[in-house]
Amino acid sequence: MKESRAFCPRCGDTVPERSESDANDESAADPLRPGSEVELCDACYFDDFDFVDAPDRIDVRVCAQCGAVYRGNRWVDVGAEDYTDIAIEEVSEALAVHVDVEDVAWQVEPEQIDPNTIRMHCYFTGVVRGTPVEEQVMVPVRMARQTCTRCGRISGDYYASIVQIRAEDRTPTSEETDRAKEIANQIVAEMEATGDRNAFVTEVSEVDDGLNIKISTNKIGKKISNKMVEEFGGTVNDAETLVTEDSDGNEVYRVTFAVRLPPYPPGDVIDLADDDEGPVLVRSARGNLKGVRLTTGERYEASYEEGDSPDARKLGEADDAVDATVVTVEDDNAVQVLDPESYRAKTIARPDYFDPNAETVPVLKSRAGLHILPDETDA
């Protein structure tokens, strides 16, 4: 009985029987039977076998300021600590291992040639057709130091919008301006976390009547403005100014967001016009002004028409309060304290938040008289 055997189409040697799955990617076309495939012998197979496909050299464009790498058609933040980390990542992306190799393991040893060149010595091991194989390749990585678009714009003081923090009939408080800076940095950080490399604060400058924040995008400027109004009340208006045209001939506008904060921030004590129910300690100016009556402790809220700026005059601020000694509680509506300036006993209104067991109370003296303020714990 004759035995059928497979022969290598190149050298003619017999080929040991192998499973169909093992031979799928290791066969060649049979010249005697077009369309069919036969398996190469080990010797011929390894003659053409390339364990690793590696480029002769890798050129990398790196931003000298922030370390971003240019990939495809854009700059990408890679979070690398130094150029060696970048070189390892670029080599890892560029190398390709033959599909037939199993149990692949590899390691890399970087060799710094000069500040901009790193030789990457790569060592590979694996198994092909049950035979252990190994290979070593060296790939030079050349770093081209450049300036990315973002860093170029930052160094050029580029900005697309400006947020102006102002207040009606007053100067914004340090709390308001500090919060505006925090909001700007927070929003920029959130945008950067999503991969937006166009998000940055160009400049923050304090001016006589408030704060100016130059921002890289109109979207961030709008977010800062809306967040300020959400927290402190007031209004925001925007105005566009044509500054240039882009390379495609499209008009480029710079937007100014004018934030106008309410005239009476939380902590102000005001005397409402045409109102004889006593001063109001402002608690909030969001939407419409809200506060507490210093004579009774009752809650006050301005009407919809008055909004966050009812007709009133400022008497002082909660921070101006000083401690006064309680002399006696006269009744449910009055209490006697020592005037903090004259040290004379004086009868004043007793608000609901007054603690009858207190020895001292914070008071504010103004043109409207002497009034007890709530403790900070009652705010």
Disulfide bonds with the S-S distance in Angstrom:
none
